[in-house]
Amino acid sequence: MFRAEGFEAVNIDKVMAAAGLTRGAFYAHFPSKSALLAEVLRHEHPVLRMLAARQGDAAALRAQMEEIFSAYLDPAHQAEIFRGCSLAALSESATRGPLPVREGLTAAFEAICAEMARGQGHPPCAYAAPLILAAGAVRQAQATPDAAAREALLRAAHAGVLRLLPESA
C-alpha cells in the first residue's frame, strides 16, 4: 500500500482493513505508521531477496547481479518494478517522512549494497552509484508519459549501471 499510494495517503485504518484486523491490533505491534513502514523497509525488499539468492564464485555472482539489473530496468516490467521497489517508490515519501521512515529506507539501501558486495572483493559503498542510478531511473520512468522516452531512459540507465558495477576482484 505504501508503495502504491505513498506514505502520506495510507492510514492505519486502511492497513488494518487490508490485513483483516482492527486498529487496536495495530498498536499491539507498532507505535506508529512510521514504525510499521520502517520495519517493512528494513526486512522486505524484492531486490534484496533476489541478490541474496545468488550463488557461485565472484564472476557468477556478478553475472547474476547483471541479470537482476537487466530485469529491474526492463521497460516491459517498469510499472511492476516501480510498485514493488521501495527505493524507487518511496524515496520521495522518505525524504519528507519522519525519521524512522528515513532510517528504514537507508537500512534497506545499505543492506542491498552489502548484498551486492558479497563475494565481490569491494566494499558495499562501491555499489551505491549503480543502485542509485537504477532506482532513480525506475522512479523517473514512472513519471515519464511517453513510452519511447521511458524505454530510452531505462536502456540508458541499464548501460550506465553495467558501467558502474565494479568488476569482480
Stockholm file with secondary structure:
# STOCKHOLM 1.0

chainA/1-169         MFRAEGFEAVNIDKVMAAAGLTRGAFYAHFPSKSALLAEVLRHEHPVLRMLAARQGDAAALRAQMEEIFSAYLDPAHQAEIFRGCSLAALSESATRGPLPVREGLTAAFEAICAEMARGQGHPPCAYAAPLILAAGAVRQAQATPDAAAREALLRAAHAGVLRLLPESA
#=GR chainA/1-169 SS CHHHHCTTTCCHHHHHHHHTCCHHHHHHHCSSHHHHHHHHHHHCCHHHHHHHTCCSSHHHHHHHHHHHHHHHTCGGGHHHHHHHCHHHHSHHHHHHSCHHHHHHHHHHHHHHHHHHHTTTTSCGGGGHHHHHHHHHHHHHHHHCCCHHHHHHHHHHHHHHHHHHSCCCC
#=GC SS_cons         CHHHHCTTTCCHHHHHHHHTCCHHHHHHHCSSHHHHHHHHHHHCCHHHHHHHTCCSSHHHHHHHHHHHHHHHTCGGGHHHHHHHCHHHHSHHHHHHSCHHHHHHHHHHHHHHHHHHHTTTTSCGGGGHHHHHHHHHHHHHHHHCCCHHHHHHHHHHHHHHHHHHSCCCC
//
